[in-house]
């Protein structure tokens, strides 16, 4: 009902007293090895990321 009211009647995006959940991006989840491999291997290090994102000269 709240979503319908928000969408159809321009109601408030949150119920009174509700607040958005804070997300902690400091700690990434651990994934099983098969998921990491299916995604192309482990994440790039900061140095590797800089190498790929630095403008070519």
C-alpha positions as CSV (number, residue, x, y, z in Angstrom):
1,X,0.0,0.0,0.0
2,X,2.8,2.4,0.8
3,X,4.5,1.8,-2.5
4,X,1.2,2.2,-4.4
5,X,0.6,5.5,-2.6
6,X,4.2,6.7,-3.4
7,X,3.9,5.7,-7.0
8,X,0.3,6.8,-7.7
9,X,-0.3,9.7,-5.3
10,X,3.1,11.2,-4.9
11,X,3.3,10.1,-1.2
12,X,6.4,10.2,0.9
13,X,9.3,7.8,-0.2
14,X,9.6,6.5,3.4
15,X,7.0,5.8,6.1
16,X,7.0,8.2,9.0
17,X,9.8,7.2,11.4
18,X,11.6,5.1,8.8
19,X,15.2,5.9,7.6
20,X,17.4,4.5,4.9
21,X,19.7,1.7,5.9
22,X,23.4,2.6,6.0
23,X,25.6,0.4,3.9
24,X,29.1,-0.5,5.0
25,X,31.3,-0.9,1.8
26,X,34.5,-1.3,3.9
27,X,34.2,-5.0,4.1
28,X,33.5,-7.0,1.0
29,X,31.9,-10.4,1.2
30,X,33.9,-13.5,0.8
31,X,33.0,-15.5,-2.3
32,X,33.6,-19.2,-2.9
33,X,36.6,-19.9,-5.2
34,X,34.4,-21.2,-8.0
35,X,32.5,-17.9,-8.0
36,X,35.7,-15.9,-8.1
37,X,37.0,-18.0,-11.0
38,X,33.7,-17.7,-12.9
39,X,34.0,-13.9,-12.5
40,X,37.5,-13.9,-14.1
41,X,39.7,-14.3,-11.0
42,X,40.5,-12.2,-7.9
43,X,39.9,-8.4,-7.8
44,X,42.6,-6.1,-9.2
45,X,44.9,-4.5,-6.7
46,X,45.0,-0.7,-6.5
47,X,48.2,-0.7,-8.6
48,X,46.7,-2.9,-11.3
49,X,43.6,-0.8,-11.3
50,X,45.7,2.4,-11.8
51,X,47.6,0.7,-14.7
52,X,44.3,0.0,-16.5
53,X,42.6,3.3,-15.8
54,X,45.5,5.7,-16.4
55,X,45.2,7.6,-19.7
56,X,47.5,6.3,-22.4
57,X,50.3,8.6,-23.5
